[in-house]
Amino acid sequence: MTEHEHVRVAVIGSGFGGLGAAVRLRREGITDFVVLERADSVGGTWRDNSYPGCACDVPSHLYSFSFAPNPDWPRTFSGQEHIRAYLEHVTDVFRLRPHIRFDSEVKMATWDGERLCWDIETSSGRLSADVVVSATGPLSDPKTPDIPGLDSFPGKVFHSARWDHDYDLRGKRVAMIGTGASAIQIVPAIQPLARKLTLFQRTPPWVMPRVDRAISSFERRLHRQLPFTTQARRGLLWGIRELQVQAFTKHPDELGLVEKLARSNMARAIKDPALRAKLTPDYRIGCKRILLSSEYYPALAQPNVDLVASGLREVRGSTLVAADGTEAEADVIIFGTGFHVTDMPIADRVVGAEGRTLAEAWQGGMEALRGASAAGFPNLMTIIGPNTGLGNSSMILMIESQLNYLADFVRQLDVLGGRAALDARPSAVAAWNRRVQDRMKRTVWNTGGCTSWYLDANGRNTTVWPGTTTEFRRATRRVDITEYAVLRAGASDTGKASKASRTNKASKPNSTGNTRPTGKDDKEEVSA
């Protein structure tokens, strides 16, 4: 990078969100953008997570961009290597590589209120941008608990998202910490290798069978020759999941039948009543993420596997001590303890109009207008922001909805003309968040009787969207200009919320050419 390079848009991250944003910008005719990637290749979480058994729990044809269908998925649920290859393919097909700056980790992004742009410091140089799109995602930075005595452990220690492929697990005493989505894939993959595998389980998950199979050559050929069959398959997968949402968001009691299916799945593989009791959750299914595996329970039933129904409390040399006092010897510790989801590290590196970091602004909990715009951070758009996660469907659907919003956001800046910026009004952010949280009260994530990674330190669900993907798409199909303050270059005190710099452009046309009353339509959408 040159010292004073300036671009129209800077995208942070090259996973699904970042690459999707890049494709959408090109489709909007914008080529003056860069994608800042801290690693040396694209892929995001599908590059970083390469542990044994890593795969997606969303069907392949739904876990891909609608504008880049893949007729050649090899399995109904694709493995990490296939998803990463897909993202590399998207990068090449849409000619994104010239825009990507590898080995360019964002150290700090600071809003300049005089110039109305973002000054960005990266590990490879400095640049500025009119608009910043944060697409780092919530599953990018591993979370390792602070365990007393861990420094004294003489063996190997690593997180599932930073797998050490040079370390041979054969014949080792392995301790697996955590029973989340990564752990239930890792355990069956490494159980045959380990001399002893001890699984530390703080809370048992609900596990449903993963009905995975190879997609036949006939099916793949059909999808290639008749593309509408790929669309039909995707549409069917999407429709089934849309119908399921009501049970999660409005009628959690209807999930009782699903619990019975999960119990039957467990009973088929786990014959020991004592072990079955340890593995049976005491909360409503869906409160935590429902996990899919047909190999997890059979692996736990093997003689070289011990389940400790308690979290890891401390480490004494090579001895691991659980909260209930159980001790186990280990040569290697693998943490499957998730990611910084409600406290994303990128938030510490973004400084807004008032000199506060995004982390400081979100100290009481993450909030963003339509999951994208935080008040006090002009021209900053977040992909997979607060309350945009899903509990039962594909995140690619939510990402594409946010890309629609991003596209209209850039169009609105074009309509304004000159040096201008849009800053979400605190009242609009508060109103949106209030409606989201009101809907959240009756969902299984709030009433199911569990503590999950969906909840922040204050016990509030700032992660999941409490509705269908259709509702979210309607709510993000365009920018309501009245929900934003307009900042103009040259106005007095532009870096602050002064009347001179922040004007209400309620009469400006939106992307459809029509004016809109203040947020009325979208309030109905989120309340539907």
C-alpha positions as CSV (number, residue, x, y, z in Angstrom):
1,M,0.0,0.0,0.0
2,T,1.1,3.5,-0.6
3,E,1.3,5.8,2.4
4,H,-1.7,8.0,1.3
5,E,-3.8,5.6,-0.7
6,H,-7.6,6.3,-0.6
7,V,-10.4,3.9,-1.7
8,R,-14.1,4.2,-1.9
9,V,-14.7,1.1,0.2
10,A,-12.5,-1.0,2.5
11,V,-13.8,-4.5,3.3
12,I,-12.3,-6.3,6.4
13,G,-12.1,-10.0,6.0
14,S,-12.3,-12.5,3.1
15,G,-14.8,-15.1,4.4
16,F,-18.3,-15.4,3.0
17,G,-19.2,-11.9,4.2
18,G,-16.2,-10.2,2.8
19,L,-16.2,-12.0,-0.5
20,G,-19.9,-11.5,-0.9
21,A,-19.5,-7.7,-0.2
22,A,-16.7,-7.6,-2.9
23,V,-18.9,-9.3,-5.5
24,R,-21.8,-7.0,-4.7
25,L,-19.7,-3.9,-4.9
26,R,-18.5,-5.0,-8.4
27,R,-22.1,-5.6,-9.4
28,E,-22.9,-2.1,-8.3
29,G,-20.2,-0.8,-10.6
30,I,-17.8,0.0,-7.8
31,T,-14.2,-1.2,-8.5
32,D,-12.4,1.3,-6.2
33,F,-12.3,-1.0,-3.2
34,V,-9.9,-3.3,-1.3
35,V,-10.4,-6.4,0.8
36,L,-8.1,-6.4,3.8
37,E,-7.2,-10.0,4.9
38,R,-4.9,-10.8,7.8
39,A,-4.0,-14.2,6.5
40,D,-2.4,-15.3,3.2
41,S,-5.5,-16.8,1.6
42,V,-9.3,-16.4,1.5
43,G,-11.8,-18.4,3.4
44,G,-12.3,-16.9,6.8
45,T,-13.5,-19.4,9.4
46,W,-13.4,-22.2,6.7
47,R,-9.7,-21.5,6.3
48,D,-8.9,-21.3,10.0
49,N,-10.9,-24.3,11.1
50,S,-9.2,-27.3,9.6
51,Y,-9.6,-29.8,12.5
52,P,-10.3,-33.5,11.8
53,G,-13.9,-34.0,10.8
54,C,-14.6,-30.3,10.2
55,A,-17.8,-29.9,8.2
56,C,-20.9,-27.7,7.8
57,D,-24.2,-28.6,9.6
58,V,-26.2,-26.7,6.9
59,P,-26.9,-28.6,3.6
60,S,-24.4,-27.7,0.8
61,H,-26.9,-26.3,-1.7
62,L,-28.2,-23.8,0.9
63,Y,-24.8,-23.0,2.3
64,S,-23.6,-21.2,-0.8
65,F,-24.3,-17.9,-2.6
66,S,-27.5,-17.7,-4.6
67,F,-25.5,-15.8,-7.3
68,A,-22.8,-18.5,-7.4
69,P,-24.6,-21.9,-7.3
70,N,-22.4,-25.0,-7.2
71,P,-23.8,-28.0,-9.0
72,D,-20.9,-30.2,-8.0
73,W,-21.1,-30.3,-4.2
74,P,-19.8,-33.9,-3.4
75,R,-22.0,-34.4,-0.3
76,T,-25.3,-33.2,1.1
77,F,-23.3,-31.7,4.0
78,S,-19.9,-30.5,2.8
79,G,-16.6,-30.8,4.5
80,Q,-14.3,-27.9,5.3
81,E,-12.0,-28.6,2.3
82,H,-14.9,-28.4,-0.1
83,I,-16.3,-25.1,1.3
84,R,-12.9,-23.5,1.3
85,A,-12.4,-24.6,-2.4
86,Y,-15.8,-23.1,-3.2
87,L,-14.7,-19.7,-1.7
88,E,-11.4,-19.9,-3.7
89,H,-13.5,-20.6,-6.8
90,V,-15.8,-17.6,-6.1
91,T,-12.8,-15.4,-5.7
92,D,-11.5,-16.4,-9.1
93,V,-14.8,-16.4,-11.0
94,F,-15.7,-12.9,-9.9
95,R,-12.1,-11.6,-10.4
96,L,-11.6,-10.5,-6.8
97,R,-7.9,-11.3,-6.3
98,P,-6.7,-7.9,-7.6
99,H,-8.7,-6.2,-4.8
100,I,-7.4,-8.4,-2.0
101,R,-4.6,-7.3,0.3
102,F,-3.3,-10.4,2.0
103,D,-1.2,-10.3,5.2
104,S,-2.9,-7.0,6.0
105,E,-4.4,-7.2,9.5
106,V,-6.4,-4.2,10.5
107,K,-4.7,-2.7,13.6
108,M,-6.9,0.4,13.9
109,A,-9.6,2.2,12.0
110,T,-10.3,5.7,13.1
111,W,-13.1,8.0,11.8
112,D,-11.9,11.4,10.6
113,G,-14.8,13.8,11.1
114,E,-13.1,16.6,9.1
115,R,-12.4,14.6,6.0
116,L,-15.4,12.3,6.5
117,C,-13.5,9.1,6.0
118,W,-11.8,6.3,7.8
119,D,-8.1,6.2,8.4
120,I,-7.0,2.6,8.5
121,E,-3.7,1.2,9.8
122,T,-2.9,-2.3,8.8
123,S,0.1,-4.6,9.2
124,S,1.2,-3.8,5.7
125,G,0.6,-0.1,5.6
126,R,-1.9,2.7,5.9
127,L,-4.9,3.8,3.7
128,S,-8.2,5.7,4.0
129,A,-11.7,4.8,2.9
130,D,-15.0,6.5,2.5
131,V,-16.9,3.4,3.7
132,V,-15.7,0.5,5.8
133,V,-17.4,-2.9,5.7
134,S,-16.5,-5.0,8.7
135,A,-16.9,-8.7,7.6
136,T,-14.7,-10.3,10.2
137,G,-17.6,-12.5,11.4
138,P,-18.3,-13.8,14.9
139,L,-16.3,-17.0,14.4
140,S,-12.9,-15.6,13.7
141,D,-11.1,-15.2,17.0
142,P,-10.9,-18.4,19.3
143,K,-11.9,-18.1,22.9
144,T,-9.7,-20.0,25.4
145,P,-10.8,-20.0,29.0
146,D,-8.4,-18.8,31.7
147,I,-7.6,-22.1,33.5
148,P,-5.4,-21.9,36.6
149,G,-2.2,-23.9,36.2
150,L,-2.5,-24.2,32.4
151,D,1.0,-22.7,32.0
152,S,2.4,-25.5,34.0
153,F,1.0,-28.2,31.7
154,P,4.1,-30.0,30.1
155,G,2.2,-31.3,27.0
156,K,0.7,-29.8,23.9
157,V,-2.1,-27.2,24.1
158,F,-4.1,-25.8,21.1
159,H,-7.6,-24.6,20.2
160,S,-9.7,-26.4,17.6
161,A,-9.6,-23.3,15.3
162,R,-5.8,-23.4,15.4
163,W,-5.2,-27.1,14.9
164,D,-1.6,-28.3,15.1
165,H,-1.4,-30.7,12.2
166,D,2.2,-31.5,13.0
167,Y,1.3,-33.0,16.3
168,D,0.6,-36.8,16.2
169,L,-2.3,-37.8,18.4
170,R,-1.7,-41.5,18.0
171,G,-1.2,-43.3,21.3
172,K,-1.6,-40.0,23.3
173,R,-3.8,-39.3,26.3
174,V,-6.1,-36.6,24.8
175,A,-8.2,-34.1,26.8
176,M,-11.0,-32.5,24.8
177,I,-12.5,-29.4,26.5
178,G,-16.0,-28.5,25.5
179,T,-18.9,-30.2,23.7
180,G,-19.9,-27.7,21.1
181,A,-20.3,-27.9,17.3
182,S,-16.5,-28.4,16.8
183,A,-16.0,-31.0,19.6
184,I,-18.7,-33.3,18.4
185,Q,-17.0,-33.5,15.0
186,I,-13.5,-33.8,16.5
187,V,-14.3,-36.6,19.0
188,P,-15.3,-39.2,16.4
189,A,-12.4,-38.3,14.2
190,I,-9.6,-38.6,16.8
191,Q,-11.1,-41.3,19.1
192,P,-9.6,-44.2,17.0
193,L,-6.1,-42.6,17.3
194,A,-6.0,-41.7,21.0
195,R,-4.9,-44.1,23.7
196,K,-7.3,-42.4,26.0
197,L,-9.7,-39.6,25.2
198,T,-11.2,-37.7,28.1
199,L,-14.1,-35.3,27.2
200,F,-14.8,-32.5,29.7
201,Q,-18.5,-31.6,29.3
202,R,-19.8,-28.6,31.1
203,T,-23.3,-28.8,29.6
204,P,-24.5,-31.7,27.4
205,P,-25.8,-30.6,23.9
206,W,-28.9,-31.9,22.1
207,V,-27.6,-34.0,19.2
208,M,-29.7,-35.0,16.2
209,P,-28.6,-37.5,13.5
210,R,-26.7,-36.0,10.6
211,V,-28.3,-37.5,7.5
212,D,-25.3,-37.0,5.2
213,R,-24.6,-38.9,2.0
214,A,-22.6,-38.6,-1.2
215,I,-24.4,-36.7,-4.0
216,S,-24.5,-39.0,-7.0
217,S,-22.8,-38.3,-10.3
218,F,-26.3,-38.3,-11.9
219,E,-27.5,-35.6,-9.5
220,R,-24.5,-33.5,-10.2
221,R,-24.8,-33.9,-14.0
222,L,-28.5,-33.0,-13.7
223,H,-27.7,-29.8,-11.8
224,R,-25.1,-28.8,-14.3
225,Q,-27.3,-29.4,-17.4
226,L,-30.5,-28.1,-15.8
227,P,-29.6,-25.2,-13.4
228,F,-33.2,-24.7,-12.3
229,T,-32.9,-28.1,-10.5
230,T,-30.2,-26.6,-8.3
231,Q,-32.4,-23.6,-7.6
232,A,-35.4,-26.0,-6.8
233,R,-33.2,-28.0,-4.4
234,R,-32.0,-24.9,-2.7
235,G,-35.6,-23.5,-2.5
236,L,-36.9,-26.7,-0.9
237,L,-34.1,-26.7,1.8
238,W,-34.8,-23.0,2.5
239,G,-38.6,-23.5,2.7
240,I,-38.4,-26.3,5.2
241,R,-36.3,-24.2,7.5
242,E,-38.5,-21.2,7.2
243,L,-41.4,-23.3,8.4
244,Q,-39.4,-24.5,11.4
245,V,-38.8,-21.0,12.7
246,Q,-42.2,-20.6,14.4
247,A,-41.3,-23.3,16.9
248,F,-38.0,-21.6,17.8
249,T,-39.4,-18.0,18.0
250,K,-43.1,-18.3,19.0
251,H,-44.0,-21.8,20.2
252,P,-41.0,-23.5,21.9
253,D,-43.3,-26.1,23.5
254,E,-43.8,-27.6,20.0
255,L,-40.1,-28.7,20.1
256,G,-41.0,-31.5,22.5
257,L,-41.3,-34.0,19.6
258,V,-37.9,-33.0,18.4
259,E,-36.5,-33.8,21.9
260,K,-38.0,-37.3,21.7
261,L,-36.2,-37.8,18.4
262,A,-32.9,-36.6,19.9
263,R,-33.4,-39.0,22.9
264,S,-34.0,-41.9,20.6
265,N,-30.9,-41.0,18.6
266,M,-28.9,-41.1,21.9
267,A,-30.5,-44.4,23.1
268,R,-29.6,-46.2,19.9
269,A,-25.8,-45.7,20.6
270,I,-25.6,-45.2,24.4
271,K,-26.6,-48.4,26.2
272,D,-25.1,-47.5,29.6
273,P,-27.9,-45.7,31.7
274,A,-25.3,-43.8,33.7
275,L,-23.6,-42.4,30.6
276,R,-27.0,-41.7,29.0
277,A,-28.0,-39.7,32.1
278,K,-24.8,-37.6,31.8
279,L,-25.5,-36.9,28.2
280,T,-29.2,-35.9,28.6
281,P,-29.7,-32.1,28.7
282,D,-32.0,-30.5,31.2
283,Y,-33.1,-27.6,29.0
284,R,-35.4,-27.2,26.0
285,I,-34.0,-28.3,22.7
286,G,-33.0,-25.3,20.6
287,C,-32.1,-23.2,23.6
288,K,-28.5,-24.0,22.7
289,R,-27.5,-24.7,19.1
290,I,-28.8,-28.1,18.0
291,L,-25.9,-30.2,16.9
292,L,-25.9,-32.8,14.1
293,S,-23.8,-36.0,14.2
294,S,-24.4,-39.6,13.6
295,E,-20.9,-40.6,14.9
296,Y,-20.6,-38.6,18.2
297,Y,-22.6,-40.9,20.5
298,P,-21.0,-44.1,19.1
299,A,-17.6,-42.7,19.7
300,L,-18.4,-41.9,23.3
301,A,-19.5,-45.5,23.9
302,Q,-16.0,-46.8,23.0
303,P,-13.8,-48.2,25.8
304,N,-11.0,-45.6,25.4
305,V,-13.3,-42.7,26.0
306,D,-14.2,-41.1,29.4
307,L,-16.9,-38.5,29.8
308,V,-16.4,-36.1,32.7
309,A,-19.7,-34.3,33.3
310,S,-18.0,-31.2,34.5
311,G,-16.0,-28.3,33.2
312,L,-12.2,-28.1,33.6
313,R,-11.3,-26.2,36.8
314,E,-7.5,-26.3,37.0
315,V,-4.4,-28.0,35.7
316,R,-1.7,-29.5,38.0
317,G,1.2,-30.5,35.8
318,S,-0.2,-33.2,33.5
319,T,-3.2,-33.7,35.8
320,L,-6.5,-32.1,34.8
321,V,-9.0,-31.4,37.6
322,A,-12.7,-30.9,36.8
323,A,-15.0,-28.7,38.8
324,D,-16.5,-31.8,40.5
325,G,-13.0,-33.0,41.6
326,T,-12.6,-35.7,38.9
327,E,-9.0,-36.0,37.8
328,A,-7.5,-37.2,34.5
329,E,-4.0,-37.5,33.1
330,A,-3.3,-36.0,29.6
331,D,-0.5,-35.5,27.1
332,V,-2.4,-32.9,25.0
333,I,-5.3,-30.5,25.7
334,I,-7.6,-29.4,22.9
335,F,-9.9,-26.5,23.5
336,G,-13.2,-26.6,21.7
337,T,-14.4,-23.6,23.6
338,G,-15.8,-21.4,20.8
339,F,-15.1,-17.9,19.8
340,H,-15.4,-14.2,20.9
341,V,-18.9,-13.8,19.6
342,T,-20.5,-11.1,21.8
343,D,-17.1,-9.3,22.4
344,M,-15.6,-9.4,18.9
345,P,-12.0,-8.2,19.0
346,I,-12.4,-6.0,15.9
347,A,-14.6,-3.7,18.0
348,D,-11.5,-2.7,20.1
349,R,-9.9,-1.5,16.9
350,V,-12.6,0.7,15.5
351,V,-12.7,4.3,16.8
352,G,-15.8,6.3,16.0
353,A,-16.9,10.0,15.7
354,E,-16.8,10.6,19.5
355,G,-13.4,9.1,20.1
356,R,-14.8,5.9,21.5
357,T,-14.1,2.4,20.3
358,L,-16.9,0.2,19.1
359,A,-16.2,-2.0,22.1
360,E,-16.7,0.9,24.5
361,A,-19.9,1.9,22.7
362,W,-21.1,-1.8,23.0
363,Q,-20.1,-2.1,26.7
364,G,-23.7,-2.6,27.7
365,G,-24.4,-5.0,24.8
366,M,-24.0,-5.0,21.0
367,E,-26.6,-2.9,19.1
368,A,-26.8,-2.0,15.5
369,L,-29.5,-0.6,13.2
370,R,-30.8,-3.6,11.2
371,G,-27.7,-5.5,12.3
372,A,-25.4,-3.2,10.3
373,S,-25.0,0.3,11.6
374,A,-23.9,1.4,15.0
375,A,-24.6,5.0,16.2
376,G,-21.6,7.2,16.3
377,F,-19.7,5.2,13.6
378,P,-20.5,6.9,10.3
379,N,-20.1,4.9,7.0
380,L,-19.4,1.7,8.9
381,M,-21.3,-1.3,7.9
382,T,-21.1,-4.7,9.7
383,I,-21.8,-8.0,8.0
384,I,-23.2,-10.5,10.5
385,G,-23.6,-7.9,13.1
386,P,-25.7,-7.9,16.3
387,N,-28.8,-10.1,16.1
388,T,-28.3,-11.5,12.7
389,G,-27.3,-15.0,13.6
390,L,-29.6,-18.0,12.9
391,G,-30.4,-21.1,14.9
392,N,-31.7,-23.3,12.2
393,S,-30.8,-22.1,8.7
394,S,-28.0,-20.8,6.5
395,M,-26.1,-17.7,7.4
396,I,-25.5,-17.1,3.7
397,L,-29.2,-16.0,3.5
398,M,-28.6,-13.4,6.1
399,I,-25.4,-12.2,4.6
400,E,-27.0,-11.7,1.2
401,S,-29.8,-9.6,2.8
402,Q,-27.1,-7.4,4.4
403,L,-25.4,-7.1,1.1
404,N,-28.7,-5.7,-0.3
405,Y,-28.6,-3.2,2.5
406,L,-24.9,-2.3,1.8
407,A,-25.7,-1.8,-1.8
408,D,-28.5,0.7,-1.1
409,F,-26.3,2.4,1.6
410,V,-23.7,3.2,-1.1
411,R,-26.5,4.3,-3.5
412,Q,-27.8,6.7,-0.9
413,L,-24.3,8.2,-0.5
414,D,-24.3,8.7,-4.3
415,V,-27.7,10.4,-4.2
416,L,-26.4,12.8,-1.5
417,G,-23.4,13.7,-3.7
418,G,-20.2,15.4,-2.6
419,R,-18.4,14.5,0.6
420,A,-21.1,13.0,2.8
421,A,-21.6,10.3,5.4
422,L,-24.5,8.5,7.1
423,D,-24.5,7.9,10.8
424,A,-27.3,5.8,12.4
425,R,-29.4,7.9,14.7
426,P,-29.2,6.6,18.3
427,S,-33.0,6.8,18.5
428,A,-33.3,4.6,15.4
429,V,-30.8,2.1,16.8
430,A,-32.6,2.0,20.1
431,A,-36.0,1.5,18.5
432,W,-34.8,-1.3,16.3
433,N,-33.1,-3.0,19.2
434,R,-36.1,-2.6,21.4
435,R,-38.3,-4.3,18.8
436,V,-35.8,-7.1,18.4
437,Q,-35.5,-7.7,22.1
438,D,-39.3,-7.6,22.6
439,R,-39.6,-10.4,20.1
440,M,-36.7,-12.3,21.7
441,K,-38.6,-12.7,25.0
442,R,-40.8,-15.5,23.8
443,T,-38.1,-17.4,21.8
444,V,-36.6,-20.7,22.9
445,W,-33.2,-19.0,23.3
446,N,-34.6,-16.9,26.1
447,T,-37.1,-19.3,27.6
448,G,-35.4,-22.6,27.1
449,G,-33.6,-22.7,30.5
450,C,-30.0,-22.6,29.4
451,T,-27.0,-20.4,29.2
452,S,-25.5,-20.3,25.7
453,W,-23.0,-18.4,23.6
454,Y,-25.9,-16.5,22.2
455,L,-26.1,-14.5,25.4
456,D,-23.7,-11.6,26.3
457,A,-22.2,-10.9,29.7
458,N,-25.4,-9.2,30.7
459,G,-27.5,-12.2,29.8
460,R,-29.1,-10.6,26.8
461,N,-29.3,-12.3,23.4
462,T,-27.4,-10.0,21.1
463,T,-26.6,-12.7,18.6
464,V,-29.6,-14.4,17.1
465,W,-32.3,-13.0,14.8
466,P,-35.8,-13.8,16.3
467,G,-37.6,-14.3,13.0
468,T,-37.5,-15.8,9.5
469,T,-34.9,-15.0,6.9
470,T,-37.8,-13.6,4.8
471,E,-38.6,-11.0,7.5
472,F,-35.0,-10.0,7.7
473,R,-34.7,-9.6,3.9
474,R,-37.7,-7.3,3.9
475,A,-36.3,-5.3,6.8
476,T,-32.9,-4.8,4.9
477,R,-34.1,-4.5,1.3
478,R,-33.3,-0.7,1.4
479,V,-32.0,2.0,3.6
480,D,-34.5,4.3,5.3
481,I,-32.6,7.6,5.1
482,T,-34.7,9.0,8.0
483,E,-33.0,6.6,10.3
484,Y,-29.6,8.3,9.6
485,A,-28.1,11.6,10.3
486,V,-26.3,13.1,7.2
487,L,-22.9,14.4,7.8
488,R,-21.5,17.0,5.3
489,A,-17.9,17.9,4.7
490,G,-17.1,21.5,5.5
491,A,-20.0,21.9,8.0
492,S,-18.9,23.1,11.4
493,D,-18.0,20.5,14.0
494,T,-18.5,17.6,11.6
495,G,-17.0,15.0,13.8
496,K,-19.6,15.6,16.4
497,A,-23.4,15.4,16.5
498,S,-24.0,19.1,15.8
499,K,-27.0,20.5,13.9
500,A,-24.7,22.0,11.3
501,S,-23.2,18.6,10.4
502,R,-26.1,16.2,10.9
503,T,-29.1,17.0,8.8
504,N,-32.3,15.0,8.3
505,K,-32.8,14.2,4.6
506,A,-36.3,12.7,5.0
507,S,-37.3,14.0,1.6
508,K,-34.4,12.3,-0.2
509,P,-35.4,9.5,-2.5
510,N,-34.5,6.0,-1.6
511,S,-33.1,3.4,-4.0
512,T,-36.5,2.9,-5.6
513,G,-36.9,6.6,-6.3
514,N,-39.7,7.1,-3.7
515,T,-39.7,8.9,-0.5
516,R,-40.6,7.1,2.7
517,P,-42.1,8.1,6.0
518,T,-39.9,7.7,9.0
519,G,-39.4,4.0,9.5
520,K,-43.0,3.0,9.4
521,D,-42.8,0.1,7.0
522,D,-39.8,-1.4,8.7
523,K,-41.3,-1.2,12.1
524,E,-44.2,-3.4,10.8
525,E,-41.7,-5.8,9.3
526,V,-39.8,-6.5,12.5
527,S,-43.0,-6.7,14.4
528,A,-44.6,-9.2,12.1
